[in-house]
Amino acid sequence: MKKIVLRVPDMHCPNCSMHLEGLEDDVPGIKRVEASYKKLLMEVEFDENKLTVEQIIHAANEIGYHPEPQ
């Protein structure tokens, strides 16, 4: 398992955080997502053998967010 922290500048409310945290149910290979709209950060724990950082960013883009590597 690998952990990354992404900056999500367009996250602005608790619903945004919950929406991003839903990626752990929707994207195979993601084990955990913790998003903070107050800090504009998203921490993702994932299986690097099944998923890349680029794929995680793409999945977030698909639901309307634009995370950036820290």
C-alpha positions in Angstrom: 0.0 0.0 0.0 1.1 3.5 -0.8 -0.1 6.9 0.6 -0.2 10.1 -1.2 -1.5 13.6 -0.3 -3.1 15.7 -3.1 -4.0 19.4 -2.9 -7.6 19.9 -4.1 -8.1 23.7 -4.5 -11.7 23.4 -5.8 -13.0 21.6 -2.7 -15.1 24.1 -0.7 -17.6 22.3 1.6 -18.3 19.1 3.6 -20.2 17.7 0.6 -17.1 18.0 -1.5 -15.1 16.0 1.0 -17.7 13.3 1.1 -17.9 13.2 -2.6 -14.1 12.7 -2.9 -14.1 10.1 -0.1 -16.7 8.1 -2.2 -13.8 7.3 -4.6 -12.8 4.5 -2.2 -16.0 2.7 -3.1 -15.9 3.5 -6.8 -12.3 2.9 -7.8 -10.8 -0.5 -7.4 -7.4 -0.4 -5.7 -8.2 2.6 -3.4 -8.3 1.4 0.2 -9.0 4.7 1.9 -9.6 8.4 1.1 -9.6 11.1 3.7 -10.5 14.6 2.4 -10.5 17.9 4.3 -12.2 20.9 2.7 -10.7 23.1 5.4 -7.2 22.1 4.5 -7.9 21.6 0.8 -6.1 18.2 1.0 -7.0 14.6 0.1 -5.0 11.7 1.5 -5.3 8.5 -0.5 -4.1 5.0 0.5 -4.0 2.7 -2.5 -2.5 -0.4 -3.9 0.2 0.8 -6.3 0.1 -2.6 -8.1 -3.4 -1.9 -9.2 -3.5 1.9 -9.6 -1.4 4.9 -10.4 -1.5 8.4 -9.0 -2.5 9.6 -12.5 -5.5 7.2 -12.4 -6.6 8.6 -9.0 -6.3 12.1 -10.4 -8.3 11.1 -13.4 -11.0 9.6 -11.2 -11.3 12.8 -9.2 -11.4 14.8 -12.5 -14.3 12.7 -13.6 -16.4 13.8 -10.6 -15.5 17.4 -11.0 -12.4 18.0 -8.9 -8.8 18.8 -9.9 -6.3 17.4 -7.4 -2.6 18.3 -7.7 0.3 16.4 -6.2 1.9 18.2 -3.2 
